[in-house]
Amino acid sequence: MLDSQEGLFERADKPPDACAGVSVVIPAHQRPVELRRAIAAVRAQEYAGPLEVVVVFDKAEPDESLTAGGERPVRVLRNVRTPGLAGARNTGILASNNELVAFCDDDDYWKSNKLAQQVDALVASPGAPLVTSAIEVHYDGRVTPRLAGTDVVTHDMLVRSRMSMLHSSTFLFRKSALTQTVGLVNEEIPGSQNEDWDLLLRYSQVHPVLHVDSPLVKVTWGKSSFFSRRWDTKIESSIWMLDQHSDVARHSRGAARLMGQIAFAYACSGHRRRAWMWAARCLRRDPLQWRGALAGAVAVVPPSGEYALGLLHRFGRGV
């Protein structure tokens, strides 16, 4: 099955060249200063090919002042699909004009050589539909590189772990994969959270994910992040992942990781009994899964969850 799906990409269109056109989709969510920084970093790429920016405003009035012409135009759109991040991304994908499509969240920004390195990786592997990169986590004045230690990420690796260094702001796709073969961002995921992991799991079933293990994207963490404290959404989307991805649910380590995150979210939101129930499930699947033990402790004093998150974020990690 894998071989036949790989062939779809090879037959669907010609491999990208080193100057393939790129459309960069930036969903906008009430962060005007950060959004302008993200746009500027995209337009400043040291990349020889055509480049456009597609800004998609979700649940907000589009800021037409961002529109720009020239060799690297900026278009401003309104999300016309399901409200939320997934619908905004898909609106931008379907409106894009180029052979390759990249994602960038509005509070993140790219290093100037990001696109050039990733397009080179796609050129070297014409059957691959997706390439990612490592990141730098910026939190409270501290910068932490997060590397994967590999240039190819397999499906099994993503079943075991979310691999958070494969951040959505690093994703560069062949548009044909998004619109013809593997598919768009799933708009049914609760709150659009975990939509990036869902994409990685779906795409890695077709072809290993290419990865440039250099921190080419600066990722901003903190309370300004849209999902940082949405405990209800974290719980619902994590349960959705267990229900929809049977390979993750069957894997002791992968399932325990998600169960520990659910337990931690319940603990931080003050649902002590549910936190302990999910923590117990987590530790039964994998007694070494630290998230279950952490959630059990936080459930005793829910405000301690903020301290635990802050400490982890200082080292470029989350729960």
C-alpha positions in Angstrom: 0.0 0.0 0.0 2.8 2.4 0.9 4.6 1.9 -2.4 1.4 2.6 -4.4 0.7 5.8 -2.5 4.2 7.0 -2.9 3.8 6.5 -6.7 0.8 8.9 -6.6 3.1 11.7 -5.7 5.6 10.8 -8.4 2.8 10.7 -11.1 0.7 13.6 -9.8 3.1 16.4 -10.9 6.7 17.0 -11.6 9.2 17.4 -8.7 9.7 20.9 -7.4 12.8 22.7 -8.6 15.1 24.9 -6.5 13.0 28.0 -7.5 9.5 26.6 -7.1 6.8 29.1 -6.2 5.8 29.1 -2.5 2.6 30.4 -0.9 2.8 31.0 2.8 -0.4 30.8 4.8 -0.6 32.8 8.0 -3.8 32.5 10.1 -4.4 35.8 12.0 -5.7 35.9 15.5 -5.7 39.3 17.2 -1.9 39.7 17.4 -1.2 42.6 15.0 2.4 43.3 16.1 3.5 39.7 15.9 1.6 39.2 12.6 3.5 42.1 10.9 6.8 40.5 12.2 5.8 37.1 10.7 5.0 38.7 7.4 8.2 40.7 7.2 10.3 37.6 8.0 8.6 35.7 5.2 9.1 38.4 2.6 12.8 38.7 3.7 13.6 35.1 2.8 16.8 34.4 0.9 15.0 32.5 -1.7 15.1 32.9 -5.4 11.6 31.6 -6.3 8.2 33.3 -6.5 6.8 33.9 -3.0 3.4 35.2 -1.8 1.9 35.6 1.6 -1.8 34.7 2.3 -3.0 36.1 5.6 -6.3 34.6 6.7 -8.3 36.4 9.4 -10.5 34.1 11.5 -13.3 35.5 13.6 -12.0 39.0 13.1 -12.2 41.8 10.5 -9.4 41.5 7.9 -6.8 44.2 8.2 -6.6 45.4 4.6 -3.6 47.7 5.4 -1.5 44.6 5.3 -2.1 44.1 1.6 1.0 44.6 -0.5 2.0 44.2 -4.1 5.4 43.7 -5.8 7.4 40.6 -6.3 6.3 39.2 -2.9 2.7 40.2 -2.6 0.6 39.9 0.5 -3.1 39.0 0.2 -5.6 39.4 3.0 -8.6 37.1 3.2 -11.4 36.2 5.5 -11.8 32.5 6.7 -14.7 31.2 4.6 -14.6 27.7 6.0 -15.1 26.2 9.5 -14.3 28.9 12.2 -11.0 28.1 13.8 -7.4 27.5 12.9 -8.0 24.5 10.6 -10.6 26.3 8.5 -8.3 29.3 8.3 -5.4 27.2 7.1 -7.6 25.5 4.5 -9.0 28.8 3.2 -5.4 29.9 2.6 -4.3 26.7 1.0 -7.2 26.7 -1.5 -6.6 30.4 -2.3 -2.8 29.8 -2.9 -1.3 30.2 -6.3 1.9 28.3 -6.1 3.2 24.7 -6.2 4.4 24.6 -2.6 2.5 25.7 0.5 4.0 26.7 3.9 2.4 27.4 7.2 3.5 30.1 9.7 1.5 31.0 12.8 1.2 34.7 13.4 3.2 34.7 16.6 6.2 32.8 15.1 8.8 34.0 12.6 11.3 32.4 10.2 15.1 32.7 9.9 16.1 34.0 6.4 17.3 30.7 5.1 14.3 28.6 6.1 12.6 28.2 2.7 15.8 27.7 0.7 17.0 24.8 2.9 13.6 23.1 2.9 13.0 23.4 -0.9 16.4 21.9 -1.4 15.3 18.9 0.7 12.2 18.5 -1.4 14.2 18.7 -4.6 16.4 15.9 -3.4 13.4 13.7 -2.5 10.7 14.2 -5.2 8.4 11.6 -3.7 8.1 13.4 -0.4 5.0 15.6 0.2 6.1 17.4 3.4 9.3 18.8 4.9 9.7 20.2 8.4 12.6 21.8 10.4 13.8 22.2 13.9 12.8 25.2 16.0 14.0 27.7 18.6 11.7 28.1 21.5 11.5 31.7 22.8 10.1 31.9 26.3 10.5 34.6 29.0 13.8 35.8 27.5 15.3 32.4 27.1 16.0 30.7 23.8 16.1 26.9 23.5 16.9 25.0 20.3 14.8 21.9 19.8 16.3 19.4 17.4 15.0 16.0 16.2 18.4 14.3 15.7 17.4 13.0 12.3 16.7 14.1 8.8 13.8 11.6 8.2 10.8 11.2 10.6 8.9 7.9 10.3 5.3 7.2 11.1 6.4 4.9 14.0 8.4 7.8 15.5 5.3 10.0 15.4 3.1 7.4 17.0 5.4 7.2 19.9 5.8 10.9 20.3 4.3 14.2 19.0 7.9 15.4 18.4 7.1 19.0 19.2 10.1 20.4 17.4 8.1 19.5 14.2 6.0 22.6 14.8 3.3 23.7 12.3 5.2 26.9 11.5 8.0 24.7 10.0 5.6 22.8 7.6 6.3 23.0 3.8 4.0 20.9 1.6 3.6 20.1 -2.0 0.2 21.7 -2.7 -0.9 18.6 -4.7 -0.7 16.5 -1.5 -3.0 18.9 0.3 -5.6 19.2 -2.4 -5.4 15.9 -4.3 -3.9 13.0 -2.4 -3.4 13.1 1.4 -5.8 15.9 2.1 -6.4 19.3 3.8 -6.2 20.1 7.5 -8.9 18.2 9.4 -11.6 20.7 10.4 -13.4 18.3 12.7 -10.7 18.2 15.5 -12.1 19.9 18.6 -10.9 23.5 18.7 -8.4 22.7 15.9 -5.9 21.6 18.5 -3.6 18.7 17.6 -4.4 19.4 14.0 -0.6 19.6 13.3 0.0 16.1 14.8 -2.9 14.7 12.9 -1.3 16.1 9.7 2.0 14.5 10.6 0.5 11.2 11.3 -1.5 11.1 8.0 1.3 12.3 5.9 3.9 10.0 7.4 1.7 7.0 6.6 2.2 7.9 2.9 5.9 8.9 3.0 8.4 9.6 5.8 8.5 13.2 6.7 11.7 15.0 5.5 13.3 17.1 8.2 15.9 19.8 8.2 17.4 19.5 11.6 18.4 23.1 12.0 16.4 25.6 14.1 15.0 27.6 11.2 11.8 28.9 12.9 11.5 31.0 16.1 8.5 29.8 18.0 7.1 32.1 20.7 5.6 30.3 23.8 3.7 32.0 26.6 0.2 32.9 27.7 -0.3 34.8 24.5 -0.3 31.5 22.7 -3.9 30.7 21.7 -3.9 27.1 23.1 -1.7 27.7 26.1 -4.4 27.5 28.7 -7.4 26.1 26.8 -7.7 23.1 29.1 -11.2 22.1 27.7 -9.9 22.1 24.2 -6.7 20.2 25.1 -8.9 17.4 26.7 -11.4 17.1 23.9 -8.7 17.1 21.1 -6.6 14.6 22.9 -9.5 12.2 23.4 -10.3 12.8 19.7 -6.8 11.7 18.7 -7.1 8.5 20.7 -10.4 7.8 19.1 -9.3 8.6 15.5 -5.8 7.2 15.5 -6.0 3.6 16.5 -2.2 3.1 16.0 -1.6 5.7 18.7 -4.3 4.3 21.0 -2.7 0.8 20.7 0.8 2.0 21.4 1.6 1.9 25.1 4.0 4.9 25.0 2.0 7.0 22.6 -1.3 6.4 24.3 0.2 7.0 27.8 1.6 10.3 26.6 -1.8 11.5 25.5 -3.5 10.2 28.7 -1.0 12.0 30.8 -1.7 15.3 29.0 -5.5 14.7 29.5 -4.8 14.1 33.2 -2.7 17.3 33.5 -5.4 19.4 31.8 -8.0 18.1 34.2 -5.7 18.7 37.1 -5.0 22.3 36.1 -8.7 23.0 35.6 -9.5 21.7 39.1 -11.2 18.4 38.2 -9.3 16.3 40.7 -11.1 13.0 40.4 -10.9 13.0 36.6 -7.2 13.9 36.7 -6.4 11.0 39.0 -8.5 8.7 36.8 -6.6 9.6 33.7 -3.3 9.6 35.5 -4.0 6.0 36.6 -4.8 5.0 33.0 -1.6 6.7 31.8 0.6 4.9 34.3 -1.0 1.5 33.7 -0.1 1.8 30.0 3.4 3.1 30.7 4.6 3.3 34.4 7.5 5.5 33.3 5.3 8.2 31.7 6.2 11.2 33.8 3.1 13.2 32.7 0.8 10.9 34.7 2.8 11.3 37.9 3.0 15.1 37.4 -0.8 15.3 36.8 -1.5 13.3 40.0 0.6 15.7 42.0 -0.8 18.9 40.4 -4.4 17.6 41.0 -3.7 18.1 44.8 -2.8 21.8 44.3 -4.1 22.9 40.8 -2.3 26.3 40.8 1.0 24.4 40.8 0.3 23.4 37.2 1.3 27.0 36.2 4.6 26.7 37.9 5.3 23.3 36.3 4.4 24.6 32.9 6.6 27.7 33.3 9.6 25.5 34.4 9.2 23.2 31.4 8.8 26.1 29.0 12.1 27.6 30.2 13.7 24.5 28.8 11.7 24.6 25.5 9.4 21.8 26.5 5.7 21.4 27.4 3.5 18.7 29.0 
